[in-house]
Amino acid sequence: MSRAALIEQLLRLLAHLPLPLLHAWGALAGTLAALIPNSARHTARVNIELCFPDRSIACKQTLARCSLRESAKALLELGPLWHRHPQQVLRLIRDVEGGEILDAAIANGRGMLIVAPHLGAWELLQVWVAKRTSLHALYRPPRQTDLEELINRARGRSGAHFWPARPTGVRAVYRALHAGAAIGILPDQQPPGEGVFAPFFGIPAKTMTLFGKLAARSRAPIVLGWAERLAYGQGYRLHWDRVDVAVRDPDPIRAATALNRAIETAVRQQPCQYQWSYRRFSRRPDGERNPYHAYRSQRGWVTPV
């Protein structure tokens, strides 16, 4: 049996377990990850040190531990989110804040652009949107190519359409937006190619220009959405908000700055549930050192080498 088939069988088994149990296991796994030296812990600590330099070490340690617990929950909840019937998944949503913003954007009839950062249960968000309107989304193909079919099959059960972040996929989402569909993009990953450096929590971060181009070339409403993971496996709360029209600015740096500012505003609402274990700042402007190589663990935190 292939690795992808094994992972899929494991996720199908997890889908039969109650969400409170999965989140409890995730909290335990994340607590262990916070105690044992590993790359995810190091990355989370460096990111938090960079983004919250004025907080006490005790506060930053607490945020790092909490973030690792939430990341582990995110992995285990893939079972139910990917393999339960979409209607069962939607019943996990306990509340929606700002739902009228999304409804108004759909009623506009000009399509819609959705900023969906790696905050909370982002895999749940597309299930809810796809039941209300035609949804197309770009994704970065995984490094493990054998997992791509598994991921796309699981996500596609909602009725959403997923396109790889390649020229053919970009053209497909342009056509879909022109036809009035909603376009979802997770914009807080470093683009491997074209991009600009724009501040994110005050740190220059390589940021995609594609979203700004989509926004500038259309009159589609722009919204930001994320799914908050409620405590003790009680379910989820969706959050929707409008995005500053500055993301349409023809200047790519100003547009990227507005995009990062919108993401930062959302992250500050629930920083514990952001994916701090992602190396957001590894690509640097010329002459700057990779911060993940520039810090080492010492006395329970990270310090510059």
VENHU-V443289 format. One record per backbone hydrogen bond with DSSP energy under -1.0 kcal/mol. NH is the residue of the N-H (numbers start at 0). CO is the residue of the C=O. Records with the same first field share a line. If there is no record, write none. Layout:
NH: CO / CO
//
This chain:
5: 1
6: 2
7: 3
8: 4
9: 5
10: 6
11: 7
12: 8
13: 9
14: 10
15: 12
16: 13
21: 17
22: 18
23: 19
24: 20
25: 21
26: 22
27: 23
28: 24
29: 25
30: 26
31: 27
32: 28
33: 29
35: 31
41: 37
42: 38
43: 39
44: 40
45: 41
46: 42
47: 43
48: 44
49: 45
50: 46
51: 47
54: 51
59: 55
60: 56
61: 57
62: 58
63: 59
64: 60
65: 61
66: 62
67: 63
68: 64
69: 65
70: 66
71: 67
72: 68
73: 69
74: 70
75: 71
76: 72
77: 74
78: 75
80: 76
81: 77
82: 78
83: 79
88: 84
89: 85
90: 86
91: 88
92: 89
93: 235
94: 235
96: 237
100: 97
102: 98
103: 99
104: 100
105: 101
106: 102
107: 103
108: 105
111: 180
112: 220
113: 182
114: 222
115: 184
118: 116
119: 272
120: 226
121: 119
123: 120
127: 123
128: 124
129: 125
131: 128
132: 128
135: 181
136: 160
137: 183
138: 162
144: 142
146: 143
147: 144
150: 146
151: 147
152: 148
153: 149
154: 150
155: 151
157: 154
158: 155
160: 134
162: 136
164: 138
165: 163
169: 165
170: 166
171: 167
172: 168
173: 169
174: 170
175: 171
176: 172
177: 173
178: 174
179: 176
180: 175
181: 133
182: 111
183: 135
184: 113
195: 206
197: 204
199: 202
202: 199
204: 197
206: 195
212: 208
213: 209
214: 210
215: 211
216: 212
222: 112
223: 240
224: 114
225: 238
227: 236
229: 234
233: 230
235: 91
236: 227
237: 94
238: 225
239: 96
240: 223
242: 221
246: 243
247: 244
248: 245
254: 250
255: 251
256: 252
257: 253
258: 254
259: 255
260: 256
261: 257
262: 258
263: 259
264: 260
265: 261
266: 262
267: 263
268: 265
272: 269
273: 270
274: 117
275: 273
277: 274
279: 277
281: 278
287: 284
292: 289
295: 302
297: 300
300: 297
302: 295
304: 293
//
